[in-house]
Amino acid sequence: MALVVAQEVPTSSSMAVPHGPAGVGEARHRMRSQLRDGGVAESVIDDAVLILSELLSNACKHGRPLGDALAGDGDVRCAWRVDPTGRLTVEVTDGGGPTRPTPSTPSVTAHGGRGLNIVTALADDWGVRNDARGEVTVWVIVQDDVYQARRREDFAARISAPSVSTLPGLDFTDAFEDMD
């Protein structure tokens, strides 16, 4: 008779990441590995890793490091967990900044400003939490049940930007006039 011992795979993690691009890859790798070992569906892992990247990039671009560190010298904190019901939550905490995280409507030629729109399109829900020390946490519920991954039928509807044809006094060629 064989004795089978179940090994519990960690379904949560928290780590400090340098305030800047250096630690994003390490966080992505660790998240992917832990979620995969925990039996999370690959499509959910892909969404979670992209969301983590967007949140970390925004924290480093728009937020201050935690504590009293100068920009580029301190850390931001990222965490993820799968709760007993299978809900995957991702959080990134920074030292706060001059603006509150909100989705924007970038121009067609803008080089950025789409990150929170991507998060909105991929996630079940997200929000922002402030604390008394001035720290800001952006939290995202990636999926309500990571073990029953579903294809998002409403993905295209979740990404909304005004059509060029609906903007008064603007036509398609206006978007490219600075490319001479």
C-alpha positions as CSV (number, residue, x, y, z in Angstrom):
1,M,0.0,0.0,0.0
2,A,1.5,3.3,-1.1
3,L,1.2,6.4,1.1
4,V,0.6,9.6,-0.9
5,V,1.5,12.9,0.7
6,A,0.0,16.0,-0.7
7,Q,2.4,18.9,-1.0
8,E,0.8,22.3,-0.6
9,V,2.0,24.7,-3.3
10,P,2.1,28.3,-2.3
11,T,-0.7,30.2,-3.7
12,S,0.3,33.6,-2.4
13,S,3.5,35.7,-2.5
14,S,4.7,39.1,-1.6
15,M,8.0,40.7,-2.6
16,A,9.8,44.0,-2.7
17,V,10.8,45.1,-6.2
18,P,13.3,47.9,-6.9
19,H,11.6,51.2,-7.9
20,G,12.4,51.0,-11.5
21,P,12.4,48.4,-14.3
22,A,15.0,46.2,-12.8
23,G,12.8,44.0,-10.7
24,V,9.8,43.6,-13.0
25,G,11.2,40.5,-14.8
26,E,12.0,38.8,-11.5
27,A,8.4,39.4,-10.2
28,R,6.9,38.2,-13.5
29,H,9.0,35.0,-13.4
30,R,8.2,34.3,-9.8
31,M,4.5,34.9,-10.3
32,R,4.4,32.6,-13.4
33,S,6.2,29.8,-11.7
34,Q,4.2,29.9,-8.5
35,L,0.8,30.1,-10.2
36,R,1.8,27.3,-12.6
37,D,2.9,25.1,-9.7
38,G,-0.4,25.9,-8.1
39,G,-2.4,24.5,-11.0
40,V,-3.7,27.9,-12.3
41,A,-4.9,27.9,-15.9
42,E,-2.2,29.1,-18.3
43,S,-4.5,31.8,-19.9
44,V,-5.1,33.2,-16.4
45,I,-1.4,33.2,-15.7
46,D,-0.7,35.1,-18.9
47,D,-3.3,37.8,-17.9
48,A,-2.0,38.0,-14.3
49,V,1.6,38.4,-15.5
50,L,0.6,41.2,-17.9
51,I,-1.4,42.9,-15.2
52,L,1.5,42.7,-12.8
53,S,3.8,44.2,-15.4
54,E,1.4,47.1,-16.0
55,L,0.9,47.9,-12.3
56,L,4.6,47.7,-11.5
57,S,5.5,50.0,-14.5
58,N,2.8,52.5,-13.4
59,A,4.1,52.4,-9.8
60,C,7.6,53.2,-10.9
61,K,6.6,55.8,-13.4
62,H,3.9,57.7,-11.4
63,G,4.5,56.7,-7.7
64,R,7.3,57.2,-5.2
65,P,9.2,54.4,-3.6
66,L,8.0,53.1,-0.2
67,G,9.3,54.8,2.9
68,D,11.6,57.8,2.6
69,A,13.7,56.6,-0.3
70,L,14.4,58.8,-3.3
71,A,13.0,57.8,-6.7
72,G,15.1,55.0,-8.2
73,D,16.6,54.1,-4.8
74,G,13.7,52.4,-2.9
75,D,11.2,49.6,-3.5
76,V,7.6,49.1,-4.3
77,R,5.7,46.0,-3.1
78,C,3.8,43.5,-5.2
79,A,1.7,40.6,-4.0
80,W,-0.7,38.0,-5.4
81,R,-2.8,35.3,-3.8
82,V,-5.4,32.7,-4.8
83,D,-7.9,32.5,-2.0
84,P,-9.8,29.3,-1.0
85,T,-12.6,30.1,-3.5
86,G,-10.1,30.3,-6.4
87,R,-10.1,34.1,-6.7
88,L,-6.8,35.5,-7.9
89,T,-5.9,39.0,-6.6
90,V,-2.8,41.0,-7.6
91,E,-1.7,44.1,-5.7
92,V,1.1,46.7,-6.1
93,T,1.9,49.2,-3.4
94,D,4.0,52.3,-3.8
95,G,4.7,55.4,-1.8
96,G,2.0,57.5,-3.5
97,G,2.3,60.2,-6.1
98,P,0.8,63.4,-7.3
99,T,-2.1,61.8,-9.1
100,R,-4.6,59.0,-8.5
101,P,-4.5,55.9,-10.8
102,T,-7.2,56.3,-13.5
103,P,-7.6,55.0,-17.0
104,S,-6.8,57.6,-19.7
105,T,-7.8,58.2,-23.3
106,P,-4.5,58.5,-25.1
107,S,-4.3,59.9,-28.6
108,V,-3.7,57.5,-31.5
109,T,0.0,58.5,-31.6
110,A,0.7,58.6,-27.9
111,H,3.5,56.3,-26.7
112,G,1.8,55.4,-23.4
113,G,-1.3,55.8,-21.3
114,R,-3.0,52.5,-22.1
115,G,-1.9,50.4,-19.1
116,L,-5.0,50.7,-16.9
117,N,-7.2,50.3,-20.0
118,I,-5.5,46.9,-20.5
119,V,-6.0,46.1,-16.9
120,T,-9.7,47.0,-17.1
121,A,-10.1,44.8,-20.2
122,L,-8.4,41.7,-18.6
123,A,-9.6,41.9,-15.0
124,D,-12.9,41.1,-13.3
125,D,-12.5,44.2,-11.1
126,W,-9.8,46.6,-9.8
127,G,-9.5,49.6,-7.6
128,V,-7.2,51.8,-5.5
129,R,-6.7,51.9,-1.8
130,N,-4.9,54.6,0.2
131,D,-3.5,54.3,3.7
132,A,-2.6,56.7,6.4
133,R,1.1,56.7,5.6
134,G,0.4,57.9,2.0
135,E,1.0,54.5,0.4
136,V,-1.2,53.7,-2.6
137,T,-2.2,50.1,-3.4
138,V,-3.8,49.2,-6.8
139,W,-5.6,45.9,-6.5
140,V,-6.9,43.7,-9.3
141,I,-9.2,40.7,-9.2
142,V,-7.8,38.9,-12.2
143,Q,-10.4,36.1,-12.2
144,D,-13.0,34.8,-9.8
145,D,-12.1,31.1,-10.3
146,V,-8.6,30.4,-11.7
147,Y,-9.3,26.7,-11.9
148,Q,-12.3,27.2,-14.2
149,A,-10.7,29.6,-16.7
150,R,-13.2,31.1,-19.1
151,R,-12.7,32.9,-22.3
152,R,-13.8,36.5,-22.0
153,E,-16.5,37.1,-24.6
154,D,-16.7,40.8,-23.8
155,F,-13.0,41.6,-24.2
156,A,-13.4,43.9,-27.2
157,A,-16.3,45.8,-25.6
158,R,-14.1,46.4,-22.5
159,I,-11.5,48.3,-24.5
160,S,-13.3,51.5,-25.5
161,A,-11.8,54.4,-27.3
162,P,-13.7,57.0,-29.4
163,S,-13.6,56.3,-33.2
164,V,-11.7,58.9,-35.1
165,S,-14.8,59.3,-37.3
166,T,-16.9,60.4,-34.2
167,L,-14.5,63.2,-33.2
168,P,-15.8,66.5,-34.7
169,G,-13.4,68.2,-37.1
170,L,-10.9,65.3,-37.2
171,D,-10.3,62.9,-39.9
172,F,-8.1,59.9,-40.4
173,T,-5.2,61.9,-42.0
174,D,-5.0,64.2,-38.9
175,A,-3.6,61.4,-36.8
176,F,-0.6,61.2,-39.1
177,E,0.1,64.9,-39.8
178,D,3.2,64.9,-37.6
179,M,4.9,62.1,-39.5
180,D,6.1,64.1,-42.5
